[in-house]
Amino acid sequence: MLERSIIKPKALRPGDTIGIAAPASPFDQKAFEGGIAMIKSMGYQVKIPKSIFKAQGYLAGSDAERAELLMNLFTDESVKAILCARGGFGSMKLLPRLDFEAIRANPKILMGFSDITALLVAIFDSCRMVTFHGPLVTTLKQDSGETCSAFIEAVSSGTPLVLTSRQPMVLSPGKASGILMGGNLTSLCHLLATPYEPDFNGRLLFLEDRQEAPYRIDRMLSQLHLSGHLDGVGGVILGSFEACGSLEDVYAIFKEAFRHTGVPILAGFELGHGTHNLTVPIGLEAKMNTEDGSLRFRGPAVHEGHR
């Protein structure tokens, strides 16, 4: 079967409506309200389904309820983008309940990070639709103005995105091109040996995480190595590793994990759980260059389309 062409969602415009989903854990009300205020201050309207406030233990409602809420936002023509309220845990439990054909027929911006990684990579691989690794509603208020600016640029700009690291750390020099794939390291490992196992072959692998001790990062990378998932990676981009111990130790683990491949590894990007959380498209071709510390995307992440 020929690989289906990649779909880009329509660009977001001032006044467009962003629907809010809760595919994982319950969220803090104050942080949620602060994030909604930030979205409105950027010039967008919001649609908040009533069922988003449900809680079932460590989940924001049952699996069926959370999946239905997400699917309803995809099929709602008034909603132009979907932003997730919080990560935590639960996104991967929705995957068997999603209608990927309906999502592909109604492409729109889907954004989040951390546990939301499961949705981002599974929807791209199943639908060939570009998704977005970026802020959550509950992190918008605490994130920097730079985070909001990057959010707007990624979802509305007609020009290709270019990211550069303020403090680039070259772990292995070189240049590489490929589709950007990845997100939260822990979430990606949890998808292994499932029908939604991510494909890293020939791709630029982007990784970030939080509160994972160096030995746990080593364990996860060893799992990826032993299962053969690192062998075909074209290059590696590292985002934030907050509260993961010494960055020197973390970077040493990554250098060792990819030593057998010799691929370029560039660290220091403000992506993930750090103070700044810049938005990047998952599923879009990009080129990394360790000489200037850049990640350049081929073409914009969204298309103009007809409103």
N, C-alpha and C positions, 0 to 999 in steps of 0.2 A: 504493500500500500504506500502510495506517495505521501510524504509528509504534508499535512495541511499548512497553508500559508498562515503567517502570523497576523493576528488582528490587533489593531490599536484602537483603544476606546476614543470617543469624541472628547475634544478639549473642553475644559470647564470654563464657563464665562461668568462674569459678575451677575448676580441675581439668580444663578442656577441653584437647584436644590440638592443638597447632600443628605442622603439617608444614613441613619445611624444604626449599626448592627451590633449585637453583643454575642459573638460566636463562642466566647470562652467563659471567663469568670465574671462574677458580679463586680461592680465598680463603686468607688467612692463618689458620693453624690456631689460633694463640693468640687472635687477635681473635674467631674463631668460637667457641671454647670460652668466652670471656668473655661473648659475647652469649647463648649457650645458658644460662649460669648466671644471667644477668639475666632471661631469660624464665621460668626456674623460680622465681626469687625473686619474680616477680609472681604466682605461683600457678598457672602453666600447666604442662602436660606437653608433651613434644616428641617428634616422630617424625622420625628422621633416616635417610633411605634410604641404603643402603650406596653406591649409585652416585654420591652427591653429591660424593664425594671424588675422582672421576676428573678427569684433566686431559689436555687435548689442545691443546698450545700455549697460546694465550691464551684458550682456552675450557675450561669445566668439563665436558669430555666432548664427544662428537659432537652435532650438531644433533638427530639422532634420539633419542639417549639423554636429552638435556636436556628435550626436548619430552615424551617418554614419562614421565619422572619427574614433570613438572608435571601432566600429565593424570592420572596415577595418584593424585596427592594430591587432585585435584578429585573423583575418583570414589570415593575411600576414605571410607566413611561415618564412620569413627572420627576423621577429621581435620576439625576445625571451622574452621580458618583456615590460611592459607599465608603464610609469611614467607620472603623471599628472602635468601640468604646474602650475596650481594655483587652490585654492579653491574659496571662495567667495560665490556664489550662482548659482544654475542651475543644479547640478548633479541629483537631484530627478526628474527633468522634463524629463530626458532621459529614465527613467526606462520603461515606456510603449513602447518605441521604440527599446529596445534591444532584440536581438535574443538569449535568454538564452541557447537554445539547441546548437546553433553555438558556443557560448562561452565555453560550457561544452565540445564540440568536439575539441576545440582548446585551452586547458588550458595553461595559461602562467601567469607569475607574473604581478599583478596589484597593484600599490602602490600610496598612497596619504594619506591625512588626512584632518581634518576640514570638509568642505562641501562634500568632496569625500567620507566621511563615508557612505552616502546613497548608493553609488555604492558598497562599500566593503561589507556591510552587506546584501544587496539585492542579489548580485551575489553569495555570499556564500549560502544564504538560498535557492536560486533558482537553483543553479548549483552544490552545495556541493563542490565548489572549494575554497581552501584556498586563501585568499587575504591578503594584507599587509598594515598595518597602519604604515606609515613612511613619510619621507620628500617629499616635492614637488620640482619641478625644481627650482622655484623661491625662495625657502627657503634654498636650498643646500649651496649657497655661504655664507649666513649669519650664518648658523648652524656651530657647532663645528666639529673638526676632529673626535670626538667620534661619531657624528651622521653618518659620512661617513663610519667609521669602522663598526658600527652596521648594516648599510645598507648592506655592502658586506657580513658580517657574516650571516645575515638572508637569503639572496637570493642565497648564494653559499655553505654554510656549510653543511656537511653531518652529523653533530653532533647536538643533541638537544640544543636549545637555553636556557640559564639560565640568568634571569635578577634579579638584586638586587638593592634595593634603597640605595643611599648614605646616605640619611637621612630618614629612614623609620618612618612612623607615624602610629602606630597601633590604629585604631579607635574602632575596635572590634576584640579580639583575636581569633585565631583558624586556622584550616587547611581546605582546600576544593579543590576539583578537578572538572574539567568540561571543555567543549569547551570555549575558550575565544571569547567573542562577545562584540561588542560595538564600541566606538570611541567618536565622538563629541556629547555631551549631547543634544544640540539644534537640530542638524540634526536628531538624533534618535527620538526625540519627534515629529518632523515634519512628520515622517513616520507612526505614529500611525493612526489607522482607515483607512489605505490604504491597497491595496493588497500586499504591500511590508513591512508591519509591522514586525519588528524584533522579534525573539523568544528568550527570556531570560531564559526560563524554564530549570533548571538544569545546567545552564551555569555560567561561571565566567564573570561578567559584568565589562567591562573596560570603564571608562568615563574620559573625559577631556573637557575643554572649555576655551574661552578667552573673555574678556570684557563683562561678564555677571554678573550683580550685584547680591549679595547674595539673594535678594528677588526673582529674576528671576530664579535662580538655585532652590530655594525652590519651586517656582511655577511649574517648570518642573518636579521635583521629586514628587511633590504632584499629578501631572497629571498621572505619571507612577504608583504611589501608588494606586490612586483611580481607575485606569483602570485594576488593578490586575497584572501589569507587573513586580512588584518587589517581588511578593509572592513566586515565584519558583526559584529565583536567588540563586545560590550556594555560591557565594562569590563575593566580590567587590574589584576591583583594581582601584585606582585613579591616574591619570597622572597629568599634569600641569593644573593649573587654573590661567592663567596669567591675570593680571588687572581685577580680580574678587573681589577686596576688600580684607579684612583680611582673610588669610587662616584659622585662628582659627574659624571665623564665618562660612566659607564654610564647614569646617570639622564638625562643630557642626550640620549643616543642614543635612549632610549625615548620621551622627550618629542617628539623630532623624528619618530620612526617613526609615532607615532599622532596627530601634529598634524592630519592631514587628516580624522580621524574625530571629534576633540573629545571622546572618551570619557573618563570618570574613570580616573585611574591612581593607585593607592595602593601605595607601596613601604614596605619595612622589616619585613615579616613574617618570623618565624623559621621558615622552611620551606626545606628543602634541605640544602646542604652546610655549614651553619654549626654553631656550638657546640650550639645547640638545633635540633631538627628535629621540629617539631610535626606531628601527623598530621591530614590533611584528606581528606575523601571526594571522589573524582573522579566526576562524574556526578550530583551532588546539587545541587538548586537552592539558591542563596544570594543574599544581598543585601549589596552593599558600600556603605559610606558614608564619604566622606573627611572629614566633619565630626567624627566621633568615632573615626576610624581603625579601623572594625570590618568584619568579615566574618561575617555571621550566616546560618546554614544553616536552611532551611525543613524542619523535622522532623528526627528522629534519623537517623544514617547506617546504623543496623542495626535489625532488628525482633526482638521477643521470640520469636515462633514457639513451636513445641513441641519440646522437647529429645528 
